[in-house]
Amino acid sequence: MTIEKGAAWGRTVPRPNDLVVAANDADVVTALRDGRPVAPAAGDLHRTVGGRDSTDAAELNELPIDLLAVTLDDGETRVACAHVVVRQPWFRGGWWFGQVLMVMNAEFLGRWHVVARGHPNDGRVESCEWGRPLGIRQRIAARRRLPAGAHVPHPLIATRAFRQRTWEFEMPMVVRVDGVAAGRSRSLVIDVRPDAGVIYA
């Protein structure tokens, strides 16, 4: 069951004997796929859940998390625990021109605090989308304010929460899933899978 507002999240348990310590978000998903108990030691999900060093901890918090099912043009379903980022290729401007999309299960994307009200176990994800016509000055302002979790109010910067959503793009866009290149795609489908994973922190 996903977390309810004001409710305690997870429980304290003894450290699993075969615990995998994951160095990044993608490694968390790999361990979950393999059926292994996993503790994030770095990455954006790790920072979102408190950034605790669990290397020698005898007891850990067992936390259910939602996962994202990500489908591109190739029809293959990938899984994300932290975020999905979509932008134009660098030769077409990358972050500086065209549409930019950040779909967040974690609060953070590197040093950027993209969403402040999101939670990795609330049954939904948050998207932050920069419209294609958004100008260079506005993009610079947005990038400068993101580390502090502040957003530039602008009609071409849209945020929303959702459980399932589909996008169609005008050109093949660069897609990264949990920081790993997933190729290019003209379409993106994201389905939130509530309580689909468990991490230790």
C-alpha positions in Angstrom: 0.0 0.0 0.0 1.4 3.4 -1.0 2.1 5.9 1.8 -0.7 8.1 3.1 -0.2 11.7 4.2 1.0 11.8 7.7 1.6 8.1 8.0 4.9 6.4 8.9 6.8 5.0 5.9 8.4 1.6 6.2 9.7 -0.3 9.2 13.0 -1.0 11.0 14.4 -4.5 10.3 17.6 -6.4 10.8 20.1 -5.9 8.0 19.6 -8.6 5.3 22.6 -11.0 5.1 22.8 -10.8 1.3 22.2 -7.1 1.0 23.5 -5.5 -2.2 24.9 -2.0 -1.8 24.0 -0.1 -5.0 26.3 2.6 -6.3 23.7 4.4 -8.4 20.0 4.4 -9.3 20.4 2.0 -12.2 22.1 -0.6 -9.9 19.1 -0.4 -7.6 16.8 -1.5 -10.4 19.2 -4.3 -11.4 19.2 -5.7 -7.9 15.4 -5.5 -7.7 15.1 -7.3 -11.0 17.4 -10.0 -9.7 15.3 -10.4 -6.5 18.1 -9.2 -4.2 17.6 -6.9 -1.2 19.3 -3.6 -2.0 20.4 -0.5 -0.2 21.2 2.6 -2.3 24.6 4.1 -1.3 24.6 6.9 -3.8 22.4 8.4 -6.5 19.3 10.5 -6.5 17.0 7.9 -4.9 19.5 7.6 -2.1 19.6 11.3 -1.5 15.8 11.4 -1.6 15.4 8.9 1.2 17.8 10.7 3.4 21.3 9.9 2.1 22.2 7.7 5.1 25.4 5.7 5.2 24.2 2.2 5.8 27.5 0.4 5.3 27.8 -1.0 8.8 24.3 -0.5 10.1 22.9 -3.6 11.9 19.4 -2.4 11.4 17.9 -0.6 8.4 14.7 1.0 7.3 12.8 -1.3 4.9 11.0 1.1 2.5 8.5 0.2 -0.2 8.9 2.2 -3.3 7.1 2.8 -6.6 8.7 1.9 -9.9 8.2 3.4 -13.3 7.5 1.2 -16.4 9.0 3.1 -19.3 8.1 2.2 -22.9 9.8 3.7 -26.0 9.4 3.3 -29.7 11.1 -0.1 -29.6 8.3 -1.5 -27.5 10.7 -2.7 -24.8 9.7 -1.9 -21.2 12.4 -0.5 -19.1 12.2 0.1 -15.3 13.2 3.3 -13.4 13.3 3.9 -9.7 14.4 7.6 -9.7 13.7 9.5 -13.0 13.4 9.6 -16.7 14.8 12.6 -18.7 14.0 13.5 -22.3 15.7 16.2 -24.4 16.7 17.0 -27.9 20.1 15.6 -29.2 23.0 17.9 -28.5 23.4 18.8 -32.2 19.9 20.2 -32.0 20.5 22.2 -28.8 20.2 19.6 -26.0 18.9 21.3 -22.9 19.1 24.8 -24.4 16.6 24.5 -27.2 13.4 22.5 -27.7 11.3 20.4 -25.3 12.8 19.1 -22.1 11.0 16.6 -19.9 11.9 15.4 -16.4 9.7 12.7 -14.9 10.6 12.3 -11.2 10.1 9.5 -8.7 13.0 10.9 -6.7 13.2 14.6 -5.7 16.7 15.1 -7.2 18.4 15.0 -10.6 22.1 15.4 -9.8 22.5 18.7 -8.1 19.0 19.8 -9.1 16.1 19.7 -6.6 13.5 19.2 -9.3 10.4 18.4 -7.2 9.9 19.3 -3.6 6.5 17.6 -2.9 7.2 14.2 -4.5 7.6 11.0 -2.7 8.9 7.7 -4.1 6.0 5.7 -2.6 2.9 7.9 -3.1 1.6 6.1 -6.2 2.4 8.8 -8.7 5.3 10.7 -10.2 5.9 14.4 -10.9 6.8 15.8 -14.3 8.5 19.1 -15.1 8.3 20.0 -18.7 9.9 22.9 -20.5 8.0 23.9 -23.7 9.8 24.0 -27.0 9.6 27.9 -27.3 11.1 28.5 -23.9 14.0 31.0 -24.4 17.6 30.8 -23.4 17.3 33.4 -20.6 14.4 31.5 -19.1 16.3 28.2 -19.3 19.4 29.7 -17.7 17.2 31.1 -14.9 15.5 27.8 -14.4 18.8 25.9 -14.3 20.2 28.4 -11.7 17.2 28.0 -9.4 16.8 24.2 -9.6 19.6 23.4 -7.1 17.6 25.2 -4.4 14.3 23.6 -5.4 13.0 26.9 -6.7 11.2 27.2 -10.0 10.8 30.0 -12.5 7.1 30.8 -12.9 6.5 30.7 -16.6 3.6 29.5 -18.8 6.0 27.3 -20.8 7.2 25.4 -17.7 4.6 22.9 -16.6 4.5 20.6 -13.6 2.0 17.9 -12.8 1.5 14.7 -11.0 0.3 11.5 -12.7 0.0 7.7 -12.6 0.1 7.0 -16.3 0.9 9.3 -19.3 1.9 9.2 -22.9 3.9 11.7 -24.9 4.4 12.0 -28.7 7.4 14.1 -29.8 8.1 15.9 -33.1 11.5 14.3 -33.5 13.5 11.4 -32.0 14.4 12.6 -28.5 17.3 11.5 -26.3 16.0 9.4 -23.4 17.9 8.6 -20.2 16.4 6.2 -17.6 18.0 6.5 -14.1 20.9 8.3 -15.7 21.6 5.6 -18.3 21.1 6.2 -22.0 18.1 4.4 -23.4 18.3 5.5 -27.0 16.1 7.9 -29.0 12.4 7.8 -29.3 9.5 9.7 -30.7 7.1 8.4 -28.0 7.2 7.8 -24.3 4.8 5.9 -22.1 5.2 5.9 -18.3 3.1 3.8 -16.0 3.6 4.0 -12.2 3.8 0.7 -10.5 2.9 1.3 -6.8 4.8 -0.7 -4.2 6.7 -2.5 -6.9 10.1 -2.5 -5.1 11.6 -2.5 -1.6 14.9 -0.8 -0.6 16.8 -0.6 2.6 18.2 2.7 4.0 
